[in-house]
Amino acid sequence: MSEVDITPDQLQELKDRLTSKRQELAKLVKSLSEVTGTKHDCEILDVGDSASLNEMRVRAATLIKQHNDTMSEIDAALIRMKERRYGVSETSGEPIDYERLLVIPWARTAASQ
């Protein structure tokens, strides 16, 4: 396994990005959950309006799942940081480029893998 070439300042920046992104996604999930949890409005008499509402709920539920999946990846990345395994490809054991981690700080592998 190769040594990761990330400075302590870079590591802190990546941790801050992970934490910030997780907070952002948690807020979105909360907001989207309100959409999916809204009861069907009995005053909607138009079939088209009802279909639009159902479509909106399906889209919101899909986004909630995607955001929850990303938050799980972020949580795993934060655990890898604590365990000093962060920034190492889980498939090759080679370091993940800092530039890649800036874009996807929860990345588990290098871009070419």
Contacts in CASP RR format, 6 or more apart in sequence:
PFRMAT RR
TARGET T0000
AUTHOR 0000-0000-0000
METHOD contacts of the structure
MODEL  1
MSEVDITPDQLQELKDRLTSKRQELAKLVKSLSEVTGTKHDCEILDVGDS
ASLNEMRVRAATLIKQHNDTMSEIDAALIRMKERRYGVSETSGEPIDYER
LLVIPWARTAASQ
1 88 0 8 1.000
1 93 0 8 1.000
1 94 0 8 1.000
2 88 0 8 1.000
2 93 0 8 1.000
2 94 0 8 1.000
2 95 0 8 1.000
3 95 0 8 1.000
4 86 0 8 1.000
4 87 0 8 1.000
4 88 0 8 1.000
4 95 0 8 1.000
4 96 0 8 1.000
5 95 0 8 1.000
5 98 0 8 1.000
6 14 0 8 1.000
6 86 0 8 1.000
6 87 0 8 1.000
6 95 0 8 1.000
6 98 0 8 1.000
6 101 0 8 1.000
10 98 0 8 1.000
11 81 0 8 1.000
11 86 0 8 1.000
14 81 0 8 1.000
14 86 0 8 1.000
14 101 0 8 1.000
14 102 0 8 1.000
14 105 0 8 1.000
15 78 0 8 1.000
15 81 0 8 1.000
17 102 0 8 1.000
17 105 0 8 1.000
18 74 0 8 1.000
18 77 0 8 1.000
18 78 0 8 1.000
18 81 0 8 1.000
18 105 0 8 1.000
18 106 0 8 1.000
19 78 0 8 1.000
21 70 0 8 1.000
21 74 0 8 1.000
21 105 0 8 1.000
22 71 0 8 1.000
22 74 0 8 1.000
22 75 0 8 1.000
25 67 0 8 1.000
25 70 0 8 1.000
25 71 0 8 1.000
25 74 0 8 1.000
26 71 0 8 1.000
28 63 0 8 1.000
28 67 0 8 1.000
29 64 0 8 1.000
29 67 0 8 1.000
29 68 0 8 1.000
29 71 0 8 1.000
32 60 0 8 1.000
32 61 0 8 1.000
32 63 0 8 1.000
32 64 0 8 1.000
32 67 0 8 1.000
33 60 0 8 1.000
33 64 0 8 1.000
35 56 0 8 1.000
35 57 0 8 1.000
35 60 0 8 1.000
36 57 0 8 1.000
36 60 0 8 1.000
36 61 0 8 1.000
36 64 0 8 1.000
37 57 0 8 1.000
38 57 0 8 1.000
40 50 0 8 1.000
40 53 0 8 1.000
41 53 0 8 1.000
44 50 0 8 1.000
44 53 0 8 1.000
70 106 0 8 1.000
73 106 0 8 1.000
73 108 0 8 1.000
74 105 0 8 1.000
74 106 0 8 1.000
76 106 0 8 1.000
76 108 0 8 1.000
77 86 0 8 1.000
77 105 0 8 1.000
77 106 0 8 1.000
77 107 0 8 1.000
80 86 0 8 1.000
80 87 0 8 1.000
87 95 0 8 1.000
87 96 0 8 1.000
87 101 0 8 1.000
87 107 0 8 1.000
88 94 0 8 1.000
88 95 0 8 1.000
88 96 0 8 1.000
89 95 0 8 1.000
89 96 0 8 1.000
89 108 0 8 1.000
89 109 0 8 1.000
89 110 0 8 1.000
89 113 0 8 1.000
90 108 0 8 1.000
90 109 0 8 1.000
91 108 0 8 1.000
91 109 0 8 1.000
91 113 0 8 1.000
92 109 0 8 1.000
92 110 0 8 1.000
92 113 0 8 1.000
94 110 0 8 1.000
95 110 0 8 1.000
96 107 0 8 1.000
96 109 0 8 1.000
96 110 0 8 1.000
97 110 0 8 1.000
97 111 0 8 1.000
100 107 0 8 1.000
100 110 0 8 1.000
100 111 0 8 1.000
101 107 0 8 1.000
END
